[in-house]
């Protein structure tokens, strides 16, 4: 009886986590979906740029303490 309960719990936990493992998490997954939408309207694809991603990540880390979204004036010059 205890084995059946343990097996049932294991199956429930396994099934509950399947959807998470199939989620789109990688930058390429998001980029593929975005580029598919761009293709539908005749716009060329984008490519992932690790340097820009790193800059954005650092900028978010700097801003997250203030809870204010503020754009830098020279943002386009840096990218």
C-alpha positions in Angstrom: 0.0 0.0 0.0 2.8 2.4 0.9 4.5 1.7 -2.4 1.3 2.7 -4.3 1.0 6.0 -2.4 4.7 6.7 -3.0 4.4 5.9 -6.7 1.2 8.1 -7.0 3.0 11.0 -5.4 6.0 10.5 -7.6 3.8 10.5 -10.7 1.8 13.6 -9.7 5.1 15.5 -9.0 6.5 14.3 -12.3 3.4 15.4 -14.3 3.3 18.7 -12.5 6.9 19.6 -13.6 6.6 18.5 -17.3 5.1 21.8 -18.4 8.0 23.7 -16.8 10.6 21.6 -18.7 8.9 22.4 -22.0 8.8 26.1 -21.4 10.7 28.6 -23.6 13.4 29.9 -21.5 16.5 30.3 -23.6 17.2 33.6 -25.4 17.1 31.6 -28.7 13.6 30.4 -27.9 12.3 33.9 -27.4 14.2 35.1 -30.5 12.7 32.4 -32.7 9.2 33.3 -31.6 9.9 37.0 -32.2 11.4 36.4 -35.6 8.4 34.2 -36.6 6.1 37.2 -35.8 8.5 39.5 -37.7 8.5 37.2 -40.7 4.6 37.3 -40.9 4.8 41.1 -41.5 7.8 40.9 -43.9 10.4 42.3 -41.5 13.8 40.7 -41.3 15.0 38.6 -38.4 16.9 39.7 -35.4 20.0 38.0 -33.9 21.0 37.6 -30.3 23.8 39.9 -29.2 25.5 38.8 -26.0 27.2 42.2 -25.6 23.9 44.1 -25.7 22.3 41.4 -23.4 25.1 41.9 -20.9 24.7 45.7 -21.0 21.0 45.4 -20.4 21.4 42.9 -17.6 23.9 45.2 -15.8 21.6 48.2 -16.4 18.6 46.4 -14.9 20.7 45.4 -11.9 21.6 49.1 -11.4 17.9 50.2 -11.6 16.1 47.5 -9.7 16.8 49.0 -6.3 15.0 52.2 -7.2 12.0 50.7 -8.9 12.1 53.5 -11.5 12.4 52.8 -15.2 14.7 55.5 -16.5 16.3 55.6 -19.9 19.9 56.9 -20.3 20.2 59.7 -22.7 23.2 58.1 -24.5 21.6 54.6 -24.8 21.7 54.5 -28.6 25.3 55.6 -28.6 26.4 52.7 -26.5 24.6 50.0 -28.4 
